[in-house]
Amino acid sequence: MTLNRLVLWRHGETDYNATGRMQGHYDSALTETGWNQARFAVPVLAGFAPELVVASDLRRARDTATVFTSVIGVPLRVDQRLRETNLGKWQGLTTAEIEAEWPGMLQRWRSDGTVPPPDGETRVEVAQRAAAVVTDVDREFSGTVLLCAHGGLISALTGWLLDLPVDRWGLLGGIGNCHWTVFTRRPGGDGRWRLSSYNAGTTR
């Protein structure tokens, strides 16, 4: 089988998002705003008619996905490979705190997908493990699958699926809380992905 559409959905706002702190593998919780963002997104995402939802095992993504699956009745899988980037020593810090301790390194990390945070992983590594999930569901389904994950992972996976040079990944903008990115197959049967929308979301 081969998917004809892939939807990448970022989790709702968390307590760390609200206070401007980097999360990475930290298991932060959705705020009330985050829960509401997920509820507002459900009617729009339901229009994609996904056959399956696969969520990161981190609570913020898993809870966001459950809001959707509990309403729509679509099966939910949880997969650790969809975790956000391991940010190592940067986890829990603000960008100002990171810049103070590691001057200039945050910008290097943002612009170069091969640069890891201290004790963390590169965005290339993140994209590779996420792409393995896409490969797995691609073998099983022929319609649409929705992955509920994280902003950094979605941006990295976007660059990977589009075969963009790694040094251009930094040109992709960030993903808003509970916004989504949609891929469809290119016509012609070569199996390549085409970006249909990036960082789309509701107006509420």
Secondary structure, DSSP 8 states (H G I E B T S, - for coil): ---SEEEEEE---BHHHHTTB--TT----B-HHHHHHHHHHHHHHHTT--SEEEE-SSHHHHHHHHHHHHHH---EEE-GGG-----GGGTT-BHHHHHHHSTTHHHHHHH-TT---TTS--HHHHHHHHHHHHHHHHHH-SSEEEEEE-HHHHHHHHHHHTT--GGGGGGS----TT-EEEEEE-TTSS--EEEEEEEE----
